[in-house]
Structure formats: C-alpha cells, structure tokens
Amino acid sequence: MRNYPHINEQGRARMVDVSEKEVTRRTAEAKSVLKMKPETLTAIYEGTVGKGDVLAVAQVAGIMAAKKTSDLIPMCHPIPLRGADISFSSLGEDQLEIIATVKTDNVTGVEMEALTAASLAALTVYDMCKAYDKGIVIEQTCLLKKTGGKSGDFHRGDEEG
C-alpha cells in the first residue's frame, strides 16, 4: 500500500503530522469570480442593494472564513494567521473578482485558508444579492499563488502541462 500522508495504517483518514516540519513564512492568494447581471454589479458598487454594503460584509465574511478554515475542513490544521485581506474588482460590466490573500509563519501553508476566504466572500455576495439577481453564478475559485514550505512556490500559469 502506498504511503498517503492523510491515511493511517488502517486505511482511514488522519490529520497529517507536521511536528517535524520547519516554520517558514507562507502566503497564499486565491480568487473567486461571480458572473451577474450588469445592473447587479452596478447596484453593488453604488450601494443600493437592499441588504446593505455588500463588499464590506463580504470582506468581513472572507476574513472570518480564513480564521475558521480548520473548523470547516476536517483535515486542516488550526494555524495562527499573520494577515488576511480581501479585495474586489470588476471584470467588465457583469463580473466581480474576489482576491483573498492570507499569510502565516508556520509549519503548514495557508492555501486552504485563502480558498475558503475567497469562497465565503463569494457566497456572501450571492446571499446579499440573491433577491436582486437569483441567476448569479460563482464561476471560478482557484489558487493563484502560494509561497513558502517544502514544496516551494506556485504561481498559476507557471505549472507544466
């Protein structure tokens, strides 16, 4: 049987032992993109969505999600974050891009924290705008880059294949 780090000797899931790993600075950046009606995106930026300031609430939701990732994803290690930020930008007239950036000094990375932050910020935008536009689609969530750790750096677009 192959040695999978998340599988114990009985073939069951386990949390990986990271006690022998070295503490390094680790960062990760992830994004989510939402496609919506142009008038929905306009309402978000003009602050006329009935539930309030969509981007402010999504910002807080994303940061909270980064901090709570290990409570949501079973095999994630709880790690202290050194920073978490969410930014928003328009991609044309009908798409909102959310970028989550997370940092730590730890023995394990923050990719899942960045992905969770971007995802929850996107879900929050949907929740706050669903009465306005039920057709919103969360089109893309992906890791953009990560730095630090034994496996080295990753930048989307640089991977082989």
Salt bridges, closest charged atoms under 4 A:
ASP71 OD2 - LYS68 NZ 3.63
ASP94 OD2 - LYS35 NZ 2.59
GLU97 OE2 - LYS31 NZ 3.85
ASP105 OD1 - ARG25 NE 2.46
ASP105 OD2 - ARG82 NE 3.71
ASP127 OD1 - LYS51 NZ 3.82
ASP127 OD1 - LYS130 NZ 2.67
GLU159 OE2 - ARG156 NH1 3.62
